[in-house]
């Protein structure tokens, strides 16, 4: 099963939207979205700030931010 992920973020004073379809592969949608967010951050030379995460029309921003916070502890 695939999920549509939309990630809204700011970088270098610009608002950006990235989206794509990704397979779940026995993972939760928020975990797949977090992996997409990590990939986006690696792609940029400037810091990125997460604004909103929408997965199949559902706002998972808080879940993704919690995963990011837990990864840095």
C-alpha positions, 0 to 999 in steps of 0.5 A: 500500500502506498501513501501520499505524503506532503511536507511543508517546511521553510528553508533559507526564508522560503516556504516549500512543499515537497510531496510524493507517493511512498510504500508503507512496507509494514511501517506506520505512515508517520515513520515513512513521512519521517524518513522522507523528512530526513531525506529532504533535510539531507538534500539542503545546504541550509537548515530546514524547519518542519511546518506541516506533514499531511499523509493521505489527507491526515495531519501527522505533523505532531507525530513526525516532530515527536519522532524527530525529537526522540531521534535526537535524544 
